[in-house]
């Protein structure tokens, strides 16, 4: 693997955070637009899981300290 400069690492972190915002938007859209019929429950649960994991990633990459590490671990280990 190629060594990255500090500037490259910062740019990659910004891109990762930007990607999480896009995942957030998609998951919010899906949660809002998915039908509520029983046959869609599994898909709805999957979207909720993706949303929870993405929120943990956003907290870490965005430097937000409002979610304690133990809570982040609980989200990831579910």
JOZI-V723170 format. One record per residue. N is the residue number from 1. RES is the residue in one small letter. NEAR is the number of other ideal C-beta (glycine too) atoms within 12 Angstrom. D_FIRST is the distance of its C-alpha to the first C-alpha in Angstrom with 2 decimals. Layout:
BEGIN
n,res,near,d_first
N,RES,NEAR,D_FIRST
N,RES,NEAR,D_FIRST
END
This chain:
BEGIN
n,res,near,d_first
1,x,3,0.00
2,x,7,3.78
3,x,7,6.56
4,x,12,9.10
5,x,10,12.77
6,x,10,15.31
7,x,10,16.78
8,x,13,13.74
9,x,14,13.36
10,x,14,17.11
11,x,14,17.14
12,x,17,14.72
13,x,20,16.99
14,x,17,19.99
15,x,15,18.85
16,x,20,18.32
17,x,23,21.77
18,x,18,23.28
19,x,18,22.17
20,x,27,23.90
21,x,20,27.02
22,x,17,27.09
23,x,25,26.81
24,x,27,29.58
25,x,17,31.77
26,x,19,31.38
27,x,28,32.18
28,x,19,35.16
29,x,15,36.40
30,x,23,36.19
31,x,23,37.93
32,x,14,40.65
33,x,14,41.10
34,x,22,40.81
35,x,13,44.26
36,x,12,45.66
37,x,10,47.13
38,x,9,46.46
39,x,10,44.47
40,x,16,41.76
41,x,14,41.40
42,x,13,38.31
43,x,20,36.52
44,x,22,37.71
45,x,16,36.36
46,x,17,32.94
47,x,25,32.91
48,x,21,34.02
49,x,20,31.21
50,x,24,28.57
51,x,27,30.35
52,x,26,30.37
53,x,24,26.69
54,x,30,25.89
55,x,27,28.32
56,x,30,26.52
57,x,28,23.20
58,x,28,25.18
59,x,24,26.78
60,x,25,23.58
61,x,24,21.75
62,x,21,25.08
63,x,12,25.87
64,x,17,29.10
65,x,11,30.54
66,x,14,33.34
67,x,21,31.82
68,x,14,31.78
69,x,15,28.87
70,x,11,31.25
71,x,19,32.02
72,x,23,28.39
73,x,13,27.96
74,x,14,31.09
75,x,24,29.86
76,x,19,26.56
77,x,12,28.33
78,x,13,31.23
END
